[in-house]
Amino acid sequence: MERCHGKTKSGDRCKRSAREGAQFCSMHAEQAEDTPEAGGPGGGAARGRDLFDVAIGLAVVGFALGGAFAFRRLFRFP
């Protein structure tokens, strides 16, 4: 049996055996979701969503600023 790849609270590697056909024991199964293979925070899928969110945010800010400048130019205030 392979040793669990999970990390304990202190940061040490788990000493338990991994489940059959898995890399983690039952206590650290949730850490399997954080691996790049599972598309977790270390994975490419999450990175792609983050870049998309940033791009949308920048587009919204740009649209708002453009509208503000157009409004200011159309309606001159003293």
Steps between C-alpha positions, in 0.01 A plus 500: 500500500617848417544767768252790510613817319298722735646764729424526871415829675865535596603462133649151533409220261228265623619165632183307412454274199318636198166351403490231234557663160547848649787719617333614823360338813140560610608784732670694218263419213397868475863589421467296180262771369777760537739323263559626144376167359160558660477859373539639851671825596830375369347388173460656159120512516505730802770717347289539185195607701710750693629660179148512359371670816780757480428567134129551568580728793731713287240521224236619747735762646597618151136527396414697815792739453419548134140579585607745770730687262235509227241632747743764622576610145134521399387687808754761603457609859625834628 
